[in-house]
Amino acid sequence: MTKRLTGKAAIVTGGGDGIGHGIVRRLASEGARVLVAEFNAETGARTAEETAREYGVEVAFLQVDVTDKAQVEGMIADAQSRFGTVDILVNNAWGGGNIKRIENKSDADIQHGVTMGLYSAMWAMKGAFPLMKASGWGRIVNLCSLNGVNAHIGSAEYNVGKEALRAYTRTAAREWAPYGITCNIVCPASISASYRAFRAANPETAQHMDSMNPMGRMGDPETDIAPVVAFLSSEDSRYMTGNTLFVDGGGHINGVAWAPELPDAA
Ligand SMILES: NC(=O)c1ccc[n+]([C@@H]2O[C@H](COP(=O)([O-])OP(=O)(O)OC[C@H]3O[C@@H](n4cnc5c(N)ncnc54)[C@H](O)[C@@H]3O)[C@@H](O)[C@H]2O)c1
């Protein structure tokens, strides 16, 4: 394993489970100090403790609800006081949402998508920016989704939040490039806690989705998705910004069929 992130300070939101858990482990394995910013105290604390023990670097847990602006600002302040700065920011957390036709979505549903998808990352990026600008180096990686890119049905609030975040990330990439800060997007296809729950509830759909993927499987958080995030977090990607990388076994090429049965408006 290379140690190309030695000395760097990273924040990973939603780092207690799924893809975020894999990213925490991979960044730490490459030498980064990591703040696991996670809503779930049990998974967050366990991830931090196990990762620190395994890789011998500082990995801390902070309970954060990324939909709360004050808590996101507190997260940046916590990382700054612990590590002195923030070099790497991975906006990965997502929770909530539902599957319904758009005419059945409430204003609160759509507001949740925008808060969870866009605002949470925007607050974190604005908080990290002055620190990255001061050091002349920064890496921002935002997790978005093929659901938004391909307008999958039933998840309007998710699609809106993630596509708004892609637009925001690409704009930040242009505005912050002069300061040595890169901003890129990863759209993954990965096994995770939420995907396991989906697969248990919809085994035939999940099997069909796997079979539509050119590689015939969903990715592994730590060994398929996180290495790309580590690359985007490193000096090796210094001439890349504003990109959307599909880390999905080629699933984006023809799109993976996703068309759940959705009842009409009541
Ligand atoms: N798994 C996939 O195939 C896939 C596909 C496309 C996009 N994504 C995106 O990748 C990211 C990770 O997905 P995943 O499948 O690992 O999800 P996951 O549900 O397995 O993990 C999400 C993590 O975020 C945490 N979280 C939820 N709400 C939070 C909040 N308000 N504040 C802080 N933490 C919170 C959860 O506790 C959990 O640890 C998400 O942004 C998701 O939209 C995943």
The ligand as a Gaussian input file, in Angstrom:
#p B3LYP/6-31G(d) Opt

LIG

0 1
 N      -24.309000       2.158000      -2.779000
 C      -24.459000       2.553000      -4.031000
 O      -24.493000       1.748000      -4.958000
 C      -24.594000       4.023000      -4.351000
 C      -24.991000       4.385000      -5.631000
 C      -25.047000       5.726000      -5.963000
 C      -24.701000       6.689000      -5.027000
 N      -24.333000       6.323000      -3.772000
 C      -23.973000       7.377000      -2.817000
 O      -22.813000       7.003000      -2.088000
 C      -22.894000       7.489000      -0.750000
 C      -22.760000       6.337000       0.239000
 O      -23.795000       5.404000      -0.014000
 P      -23.930000       4.030000       0.763000
 O      -24.645000       3.113000      -0.152000
 O      -22.635000       3.648000       1.363000
 O      -24.969000       4.462000       1.927000
 P      -25.196000       3.791000       3.361000
 O      -26.652000       4.051000       3.678000
 O      -24.715000       2.398000       3.406000
 O      -24.285000       4.682000       4.313000
 C      -24.564000       6.034000       4.512000
 C      -23.914000       6.489000       5.801000
 O      -24.314000       7.861000       6.026000
 C      -24.749000       7.969000       7.377000
 N      -25.740000       9.044000       7.483000
 C      -27.051000       9.003000       7.120000
 N      -27.636000      10.173000       7.392000
 C      -26.680000      10.968000       7.941000
 C      -26.686000      12.299000       8.428000
 N      -27.799000      13.039000       8.393000
 N      -25.540000      12.803000       8.912000
 C      -24.405000      12.056000       8.943000
 N      -24.337000      10.792000       8.498000
 C      -25.470000      10.249000       8.000000
 C      -25.359000       6.618000       7.706000
 O      -25.473000       6.414000       9.105000
 C      -24.374000       5.683000       7.014000
 O      -23.279000       5.382000       7.851000
 C      -24.247000       8.209000      -0.643000
 O      -24.056000       9.601000      -0.872000
 C      -25.058000       7.600000      -1.757000
 O      -26.076000       8.460000      -2.218000
 C      -24.291000       4.996000      -3.402000

